[in-house]
Amino acid sequence: MKKHGPYTIKSSQTLHRDEFIELRVDEVIRPNGEPGRYATARMVPGVAVLALDEEGFVYLVKQFRYGVGKECVEVVAGAVDEGEGPEEAARRELREELGIEAAEMVGLGLVDAVTSQADTPSHVFLARGLRFVEDDPDDTERLEPIKVRFEEAVRMAFDGEITQATSAVLIFKAEHFLRRGA
């Protein structure tokens, strides 16, 4: 038995594990003393990047997302590879997905997009001082680049056109950061 906050884990069973995710079911004693089961997903740590140019445009991507079964508009995002730091991963993802290099990468913290049943940590960055180079997309991704004014991206997140949690939080964090005059 192992304590996990107010829960006690009696046993764990891994149902699936691959390079991105681990799915597990725990037999637990709940905080009220009752037995129960808790299913969780643990993702590899990730990064998310909002690229902002000098004219006030941001660069997003549109892609089909299998889990929700629809096209989604999001910031650039991806996994942190083994032996790679978050900023290094953010720079790699930005170059791969949009062919952008950034002179400045501002760390805006960590986002846990889904906390009730998933461990999905994502380091979020604002990229500035952009330079456009050749992209190198993953052959499993079909990305459509989208360029909009930053204010439009904020509106899209508020109005539910951008529904992916980490993307929306990053856009709002960037807006706050920029409003402070940083």
C-alpha positions in Angstrom: 0.0 0.0 0.0 1.1 3.5 -0.9 -0.2 6.9 0.1 -1.2 9.2 -2.7 -2.4 12.4 -1.1 -5.6 11.5 0.8 -5.9 8.2 -1.2 -4.2 4.9 -0.4 -3.2 2.8 -3.4 -3.7 -0.9 -2.8 -2.6 -2.0 -6.2 -1.9 -0.7 -9.7 -2.3 -2.3 -13.1 -0.8 -0.8 -16.3 -3.3 -1.3 -19.1 -1.3 0.3 -21.9 2.1 2.0 -22.4 3.7 3.5 -25.5 6.1 6.3 -26.3 3.5 9.0 -25.3 1.1 7.7 -22.7 0.6 5.2 -19.9 -2.9 4.1 -18.9 -3.3 2.7 -15.4 -6.0 1.5 -13.1 -5.5 1.7 -9.3 -7.4 -0.1 -6.6 -7.7 2.6 -3.9 -9.1 3.4 -0.5 -10.8 6.8 -1.0 -10.5 9.7 1.4 -13.8 8.6 3.0 -12.5 5.1 3.7 -14.5 3.4 0.9 -12.8 1.2 -1.6 -12.7 2.2 -5.3 -10.9 2.3 -8.6 -9.2 5.2 -10.2 -8.1 5.2 -13.8 -5.4 7.6 -14.9 -3.4 8.6 -17.9 0.2 9.8 -17.7 1.6 11.6 -20.7 5.2 12.4 -21.4 6.0 16.0 -20.6 5.2 18.4 -23.4 5.7 21.9 -24.6 3.5 24.5 -26.2 4.7 27.6 -28.1 2.9 30.7 -29.3 4.9 32.5 -32.0 4.4 36.2 -32.1 5.9 38.4 -34.8 6.8 42.1 -34.7 3.6 43.1 -36.5 1.4 41.5 -33.9 0.5 38.3 -35.7 0.6 34.8 -34.1 1.1 31.5 -35.9 -1.2 28.7 -35.0 -1.9 25.2 -36.6 -5.1 23.5 -37.5 -5.2 19.7 -37.4 -7.5 16.8 -36.9 -7.4 15.6 -33.4 -8.4 11.9 -33.0 -9.5 12.1 -29.4 -12.2 14.7 -30.0 -12.8 13.7 -33.6 -12.6 17.1 -35.2 -10.3 19.8 -36.6 -8.8 21.9 -33.9 -6.9 25.2 -34.0 -4.0 25.2 -31.5 -0.6 26.6 -30.7 2.5 24.6 -31.7 2.9 21.7 -29.3 4.7 18.4 -28.8 6.5 16.1 -26.5 9.8 16.7 -24.8 12.1 14.0 -26.2 14.5 12.0 -24.0 17.6 14.0 -23.0 15.9 17.3 -24.2 15.0 20.3 -22.0 11.7 22.1 -22.4 13.1 25.1 -24.2 15.0 23.0 -26.6 11.9 20.9 -27.3 9.9 24.1 -27.9 12.4 25.4 -30.4 12.4 22.0 -32.2 8.6 21.8 -32.4 8.3 25.4 -33.7 10.9 24.7 -36.4 9.4 21.3 -37.3 5.7 22.4 -37.4 5.9 25.9 -38.8 9.5 26.5 -40.0 10.1 29.2 -37.4 13.2 30.0 -35.3 12.9 32.5 -32.4 15.6 34.8 -31.1 13.7 34.9 -27.8 11.8 32.2 -26.0 9.9 33.4 -22.9 8.9 30.7 -20.5 5.4 31.4 -19.1 5.2 28.4 -16.7 3.7 25.0 -16.6 0.2 24.0 -17.5 -1.6 20.8 -16.3 -4.4 20.7 -18.8 -6.4 17.9 -17.2 -5.8 17.2 -13.5 -8.6 14.9 -12.5 -7.5 11.8 -14.3 -4.5 12.8 -16.4 -0.9 13.8 -15.7 -0.2 16.0 -18.8 2.4 18.6 -17.9 3.2 21.1 -20.6 5.8 23.9 -20.4 4.5 27.0 -22.3 6.5 29.5 -24.2 6.0 32.8 -26.0 8.4 33.0 -29.0 9.5 36.4 -30.3 12.1 37.6 -32.8 10.9 35.2 -35.4 12.9 34.0 -38.5 11.2 31.8 -41.1 13.2 28.8 -42.3 12.3 25.4 -43.9 9.8 23.4 -41.9 10.3 19.7 -41.2 6.9 18.3 -40.2 6.4 14.8 -38.7 5.1 12.5 -41.5 2.2 11.5 -39.2 0.9 15.0 -38.8 -1.2 17.0 -41.3 -0.9 20.6 -40.2 -2.4 23.7 -41.7 -0.6 26.9 -40.6 -2.8 29.8 -39.6 -1.7 33.4 -39.2 -4.0 35.7 -37.2 -3.6 38.9 -35.3 -2.8 38.3 -31.6 -6.1 40.0 -30.6 -8.0 37.6 -32.9 -6.3 34.6 -31.2 -7.4 35.9 -27.8 -10.9 36.3 -29.1 -10.9 32.8 -30.6 -9.9 31.4 -27.2 -12.6 33.3 -25.4 -15.3 32.5 -27.9 -14.5 28.7 -27.9 -13.0 28.5 -31.4 -9.7 27.4 -29.7 -10.8 24.7 -27.3 -7.6 22.9 -26.5 -6.9 23.9 -22.9 -3.1 24.4 -23.1 -3.5 26.6 -26.2 -6.1 28.8 -24.6 -4.2 29.1 -21.3 -1.0 30.0 -23.2 -2.7 32.6 -25.2 -4.2 34.2 -22.1 -0.8 34.0 -20.3 0.9 35.7 -23.2 -1.8 38.4 -23.3 -1.2 39.1 -19.5 2.6 39.0 -20.0 2.4 41.5 -22.9 0.0 43.8 -21.1 2.4 44.1 -18.2 4.8 45.5 -20.8 7.4 42.7 -20.6 
